[in-house]
Amino acid sequence: MRTLREGERALLIDERGRKYLIKLGKRELHTDLGIVELSQVIGKKPGDKVRSHIGHEFIVLVPSVVDYLQKLKRVPQIVLPKDAAQIVAHTGVGPGSLVVDAGTGSGALAIFLGNLVRPDGKVVSYEVRGDFIEVARENIGMAGLEEIVTIKNKNIYEGIDESDVDLVTLDLPRPELVLPHAERALKPGGFLASFSPCIDHIQRLYRELPNYRFKNYRTIECLVRDFEVTESCTRPKSRMIAHSGYLTFARRV
């Protein structure tokens, strides 16, 4: 098992389960459980422990994509993992796939998919807003996916440059405007996945889908509810992640 090196990112988990995503170097992490000298994490192995200056323990781990998605900097609302997972389940995207994504936003979906298509796949994400691009590139760099995920400062309504694409994902107010470009870019058998917060977006999309080479339309909503488990009682939690958006899938034929 390798040891952690200076300049790498590491994950610290405190006694309460709170996570800290940090970059290793000669500096300090200030928490309410004390100050952790990050230089003492250098040379540690995953599973080792370090202590704060007042004696509280922190477990050292190598961060996964799950940790990066939880800690990334957000500007607009992101596509949540519960919805991103449905995209994978309904399209089969995986290692070696070529994905076109729009709009990038904070880069959460691009990171999620980039982690799946590596080492030989590619995610090209279209975004028109410069401030979103700046944040997304920072998040993609933090996740170590710069070689897999590329951001293109272009309006996807005007066209898709890539061809022989396996998956086109859309998080846009007018997904129907991308249909002619997606039809040309997708390989036969490729998939379109559109995330829409409102029913109106879906209705416009369904009116246009029959005009293009897409079949097997399907729209779903994914709801997630955790359970509260104690010695005396197990029951659904009172609060849940309910509506975030609708996902529409179609296959290019």
C-alpha positions in Angstrom: 0.0 0.0 0.0 1.5 3.3 -1.1 2.0 6.3 1.2 0.6 9.8 0.7 2.9 12.4 -0.8 3.2 16.1 -0.5 1.0 17.9 -3.0 -1.6 15.1 -3.1 -5.1 15.4 -1.9 -6.2 13.4 1.2 -9.4 12.9 3.1 -9.5 13.3 6.9 -12.5 11.9 8.8 -12.9 13.1 12.4 -14.5 11.2 15.3 -18.0 12.4 14.3 -17.7 11.3 10.7 -17.1 14.8 9.4 -15.0 14.9 6.2 -12.1 17.3 5.3 -10.7 17.2 1.8 -7.2 18.7 2.0 -4.1 19.2 0.0 -1.0 17.9 1.7 1.8 20.4 2.5 3.4 22.3 5.3 0.3 24.0 6.6 -2.5 23.6 9.1 -6.1 22.5 9.1 -8.1 24.4 11.7 -11.2 22.5 13.0 -13.4 22.7 16.1 -11.6 19.6 17.3 -8.2 21.3 17.1 -5.5 22.1 14.7 -4.0 19.3 12.5 -0.5 19.8 11.1 -1.0 18.5 7.6 2.8 17.8 7.2 2.2 14.8 9.6 -0.2 13.3 7.1 2.6 13.0 4.5 4.0 9.5 4.5 0.9 8.0 6.1 -1.0 5.1 4.6 -4.8 4.9 4.0 -6.4 3.9 7.3 -3.7 5.5 9.5 -4.6 8.1 12.1 -3.3 11.6 13.0 -4.1 13.7 16.0 -5.0 17.4 16.4 -3.1 19.6 18.9 -5.7 18.7 21.6 -5.7 15.0 21.0 -8.6 14.3 18.7 -8.1 11.6 16.1 -8.6 11.9 12.3 -8.6 8.9 10.0 -6.5 9.3 6.8 -7.9 8.1 3.5 -7.3 8.6 -0.2 -10.4 10.5 -1.6 -12.7 8.9 -4.1 -14.9 10.6 -6.7 -17.7 10.4 -4.2 -15.7 12.7 -1.9 -14.8 15.1 -4.7 -18.5 15.4 -5.7 -19.5 16.1 -2.1 -16.8 18.8 -1.7 -16.8 20.5 -5.1 -17.4 24.2 -5.3 -20.9 24.9 -6.6 -22.3 27.8 -8.6 -25.6 26.6 -10.1 -27.4 23.6 -8.7 -25.7 20.3 -9.7 -27.0 17.1 -11.1 -27.2 15.0 -8.0 -25.5 11.5 -7.8 -29.0 9.9 -7.6 -29.8 11.3 -11.0 -26.3 10.8 -12.5 -26.6 7.1 -11.5 -29.8 6.7 -13.4 -28.0 8.1 -16.5 -25.4 5.3 -16.2 -28.1 2.6 -15.6 -30.2 3.6 -18.6 -27.3 4.2 -21.1 -24.6 1.8 -20.2 -21.9 4.4 -20.4 -18.5 3.1 -19.2 -14.8 2.8 -19.9 -13.9 4.0 -23.4 -17.2 5.9 -24.0 -17.3 9.3 -25.7 -19.7 11.6 -23.9 -20.9 15.1 -24.9 -22.3 17.0 -22.0 -24.1 20.4 -21.8 -24.2 22.7 -19.8 -21.3 22.2 -17.6 -22.4 24.2 -14.6 -20.1 23.3 -11.7 -18.9 20.2 -13.5 -20.5 17.6 -11.2 -22.0 15.4 -14.0 -18.9 15.7 -16.1 -16.8 14.5 -13.2 -19.2 11.7 -12.4 -19.1 10.5 -16.0 -15.4 11.2 -16.5 -14.6 8.9 -13.6 -16.5 6.1 -15.4 -15.2 6.5 -18.9 -11.5 6.5 -18.0 -8.8 5.6 -18.9 -9.6 5.6 -22.6 -12.9 7.5 -22.8 -13.6 11.2 -23.0 -16.1 13.7 -21.8 -16.5 17.0 -23.7 -18.7 19.5 -21.8 -20.2 22.5 -23.5 -20.7 25.7 -21.4 -21.4 29.3 -22.5 -20.8 31.1 -19.1 -17.2 32.0 -18.4 -17.7 32.1 -14.6 -19.1 28.6 -14.6 -16.2 27.3 -16.7 -13.7 28.7 -14.3 -15.3 26.9 -11.3 -15.8 23.7 -13.3 -12.2 23.6 -14.4 -11.1 24.0 -10.8 -13.4 21.1 -9.7 -12.3 18.9 -12.5 -8.6 19.6 -11.6 -9.3 18.8 -8.0 -10.7 15.4 -9.1 -7.7 14.7 -11.2 -9.7 14.4 -14.4 -8.1 17.1 -16.6 -7.0 14.5 -19.2 -10.4 13.0 -19.4 -12.9 15.9 -19.1 -12.6 18.9 -21.5 -14.7 22.0 -21.2 -15.6 23.7 -24.5 -16.7 27.4 -24.4 -19.5 27.0 -27.0 -23.3 27.1 -27.2 -24.4 23.6 -28.0 -27.6 25.0 -29.6 -25.3 26.0 -32.4 -23.9 22.5 -33.0 -21.9 19.6 -31.7 -18.3 19.2 -33.1 -17.8 15.6 -32.0 -19.0 12.5 -33.9 -19.4 8.8 -33.2 -20.6 9.8 -29.7 -22.0 7.2 -27.3 -24.0 9.6 -25.0 -25.2 13.2 -25.1 -26.3 14.6 -21.8 -28.3 17.8 -21.5 -29.0 20.1 -18.6 -30.5 23.0 -20.5 -33.7 25.0 -20.7 -34.4 24.1 -24.4 -33.2 20.5 -24.9 -35.3 20.2 -28.1 -33.0 22.7 -29.9 -30.1 20.2 -29.6 -32.0 17.3 -31.2 -30.7 17.8 -34.8 -27.1 18.2 -33.5 -27.4 15.1 -31.3 -28.9 13.1 -34.1 -25.8 13.8 -36.2 -23.3 13.4 -33.4 -24.5 10.1 -31.9 -23.5 6.8 -33.3 -26.4 4.4 -34.1 -27.4 2.9 -30.8 -26.1 5.9 -28.8 -28.2 7.6 -26.1 -29.6 11.0 -25.4 -30.3 11.8 -21.7 -31.9 15.1 -20.8 -32.3 16.5 -17.2 -35.3 18.8 -16.8 -36.5 20.5 -13.7 -40.0 21.2 -15.1 -42.7 19.3 -17.0 -42.8 22.1 -19.7 -39.3 21.2 -20.8 -40.3 17.5 -21.3 -43.4 18.4 -23.3 -41.4 20.5 -25.7 -38.8 17.7 -26.1 -41.5 15.1 -26.7 -43.1 17.2 -29.4 -39.9 17.3 -31.3 -38.4 13.8 -30.7 -40.6 12.1 -33.5 -39.0 14.4 -36.1 -35.6 12.8 -35.5 -34.0 9.4 -35.5 -34.8 8.6 -31.8 -36.8 5.7 -30.3 -37.6 4.2 -26.9 -38.4 7.5 -25.2 -38.7 7.2 -21.4 -39.0 9.8 -18.6 -38.4 9.0 -15.0 -38.1 10.7 -11.6 -35.7 9.4 -9.0 -36.5 9.8 -5.3 -34.2 8.8 -2.5 -35.2 8.3 1.1 -32.8 7.3 3.9 -33.7 5.2 6.9 -33.1 6.0 10.5 -31.7 2.9 12.2 -31.4 2.8 16.1 -31.6 0.0 18.6 -35.1 1.0 19.6 -36.6 1.9 16.2 -36.0 1.7 12.5 -38.1 3.9 10.2 -37.9 6.1 7.2 -36.4 9.5 7.9 -38.8 12.4 8.0 -36.8 14.4 5.4 -35.7 13.1 2.0 -34.2 14.1 -1.3 -37.4 14.3 -3.3 -37.8 16.1 -6.6 -34.7 17.4 -8.2 -35.6 16.9 -11.9 -36.9 14.6 -14.5 -34.7 12.5 -16.7 -35.7 11.7 -20.3 -33.9 9.0 -22.3 -34.0 8.3 -26.0 -31.9 6.1 -28.3 -30.5 7.1 -31.6 -31.4 4.5 -34.3 
